[in-house]
Amino acid sequence: MLTVPGLTLLFLSVVVGLGATFVWMIWEIEQTSKAHRNGDRFG
């Protein structure tokens, strides 16, 4: 079984991973929407 520090580290790792994934998804959505807006503007 995992000890309490082990579980805490695992939990923090999961939270950080999910947070990073969420931020990356938001960033990708921003970039694609920006590219579409620029294409519409200059097209």
C-alpha positions in Angstrom: 0.0 0.0 0.0 1.0 3.6 -0.6 1.9 5.7 2.5 0.3 9.1 3.1 3.2 11.0 1.6 3.1 8.7 -1.4 -0.6 9.3 -1.9 -0.2 13.1 -1.5 2.5 13.1 -4.1 0.4 11.0 -6.4 -2.6 13.3 -5.9 -0.5 16.4 -6.5 0.9 14.8 -9.7 -2.6 14.1 -11.0 -3.8 17.6 -10.2 -0.7 19.3 -11.8 -1.1 17.0 -14.9 -4.8 17.8 -15.3 -4.1 21.5 -14.8 -1.4 21.5 -17.4 -3.6 19.6 -19.9 -6.5 22.1 -19.3 -4.2 25.1 -19.9 -2.8 23.5 -23.0 -6.3 22.9 -24.4 -7.3 26.5 -23.7 -4.1 27.7 -25.4 -4.8 25.5 -28.5 -8.4 26.8 -28.7 -7.2 30.4 -28.5 -4.6 29.8 -31.2 -7.1 28.2 -33.6 -9.7 30.8 -33.0 -7.1 33.5 -33.6 -6.0 31.9 -36.8 -9.6 31.7 -38.1 -10.2 35.3 -37.2 -7.1 36.5 -39.0 -8.0 34.3 -42.0 -11.5 35.8 -42.2 -10.2 39.4 -41.8 -7.6 39.1 -44.5 -9.5 36.7 -46.8 
